[in-house]
Amino acid sequence: MISSIALRYFAEVHRSGSFRSAAEKLFVAPSALSRQVALLEEDIGAPLFERGRGRTRLKLTAAGEILVQYARNIENDQQRVRSDIESLKGLRKGEIRFGIPETFTRHFIPQFLTRFSKLYPRITFHVEVSGTPTLAQMLLRDELDVILGFNAPALADLQNIFERLLRTCIVVAADHPLADREWVRLSDCVGHNIALPDETISVKAVFDEMFAKAKLRPQPVLTSNSYELLRSVSVAGMSMAMVNEHMRYPNDNSPNYRYIPIRDPRVKPQRFALCVRRGRNLSVAVHTFIEHLHNDLRQAQTG
């Protein structure tokens, strides 16, 4: 590993043109500076300066040219980081463009946004609510900075920075006949009122295939393109709904309804992911937002 002190001394020798001038600017003894550069040359395995009698200004070797560019890149990165950190000290205003499925418009994400906004009150949000395929395309067009999605398409420029499998569950009111179950079979769902997504939601095809393989024919009391409506009518006691398991902060309680996992080999978990566009140069505000969200998602509980 290249010593940061030795690299700084080397870069100053190059800028100053001599060891003596560099030592004066750095307020160190010339012998100490020379020793650091010598150790650096030993680590690199090549001389960094051409040394010879009568030379008035030190000249870089080929290895020195490479190393001085490396030193410049580090210095530039350090300046950018310092500037970015300063920008978060209450003066920076920024917008985060965030995409989520409708199922996340309750509880977890509203609570997260509230917590984040208290930490960074000058940052504002635009939240796009849509299906994952639409959100993924908006992300790739740079219309969004970051998205949450289910079963995101396998696209070369789509980078998952967090993934988690979520079980398929039923959500029922606390007084529903199945509310005291730890889990249910798919067959247990037949014979009870059920609310299911309509054909505009891609998961409907998954559910149709699942019931067909099980040779079951549920008779939905309600179909809709709104996951929030499916969940809400079930919590109100009209029906049950098939949804992904609930993500929540520790110690959050839901006394009026329950999420109950379905145990059946035909029922597959949904792949939930936090995604960005690969190679995109994101702002400091977005990086900070992603860091906080990633941390909260790792700590989130389910059920």
Phi, psi and omega in degrees: 000134181284129179292130179295325179293313180298321180294320178294318179297315179302314181297323180288323175301317179296315180294319185279334178091352179203158179293321183294315180296319179295320180296322179294319181289329182269352181060045176230162178289140178306324181294322179293320179294315181298322180295320180295317180294322178296319177296322178296318178296324178294318178295317181290325182085024180200149176292148182256336179235146172278121182249135179191158181293144175081357180281122183276334180223135181295142179241138181287144168279179177299319177295322178296321178299318179296317184289326180291327175292322176299316179297321178296318180298317178297316180298317178297318179297319180296319178296319180295317179297316178299318179295319180295319179294319177299326183292341180269359184274050171088352184257333185284135171248134180208164178238138175250125180258112194236135179244135180219153169289160183298330182298343180260011180280354177245152170063267195300304184292316175303320178294319179297313181299322179295316179296315181295319181296328177292327179283324183229075188292344181270356178268132180250169187228143162241121183248119178263125180252117182194179176287157184301317179302319178293316180297321181297317179294321177295323178296316181291336176271007181062026174276343175229153179269325185202147180224156164253141181202166178248129177052052182301143181297149180279092181243142186301323185267005180262120183248122176272118180258355173204136178225149177203139175270129179246130181290153171278133185229170162254147173247131184222157174292159184298335181260013179290148180303335181262002189295337182268002181282145172281330176202164179227157170273162177298323180294335179294338183283337180280137183101351174245152174302135182224142175249129185231154176292152178271184188292348179282349179256126189299331183291345178302319179297323178295315180294319179300315180295321180298312180292323180297317179295328178276357182057045179240147180232089178290147177249094184295137175277342180205137170236150183199159172270009182245113175297326181295321177292318178302314180294318186293319180292331178287318177297326180286347176104004181286326188197186163252162175225149176265121185216174171283154180299152188283131172259134185211160174286150175306140178076001172286134180242147178233078189289340187267354181202167182222145170258125184237120182293148177262125177258108180194133181297340179278348182263114184260147176289159179260138180272114182257136186215150170258122191233147170227169174277128182299132176084357181289136177272100186272152179288166178299319181300317180292318177302317180294318178301313181297319180300314180293316182294318178302314180297316180293324179294322179295327182271349184296145176259163179236163178102000000 
